[in-house]
Amino acid sequence: MNILLFFFSIPIAIIIISIALERLLDCPILVAAITFAVLLVVATILGSTAFLIAVIIYTIISFLAAWISKYICRWLRNIRNCCNNNNSNCCNNNSNFYNNNNGNNVLTVNGRVNIPENANNNCNPNNTGTFYGCYRRR
């Protein structure tokens, strides 16, 4: 019974908890640190050296599960945003680059603009523009 607990139940629980914490915290390293701290307390209470080795393995599993879930969610979010208006090419036409003319920083963004179906604007869906000034990264 202990073998099933070590090799099946605890890793599955660690993966599920890591994915849930990743969705809340959005930081795989913090998820792994929380998992390590909790499992280290449990290992200290149990007093087993075999569980101390398992704590390191479970922490690595936790980090990998959180990291993979972060990038899968990001990939799904990009697909959902890209194909929101039934347009499969909207993410492939973007090109962003920086210019420096006479000491002025210029951000040029070329891309496709998604206009909602209920908008009353007769805009060209392929807009090109230049932005002068400061911007903040997210």
Helices and strands as residue ranges (DSSP letters): H 2-4, I 5-9, H 10-25, H 28-46, H 49-82, E 95-101, E 104-112, E 126-132
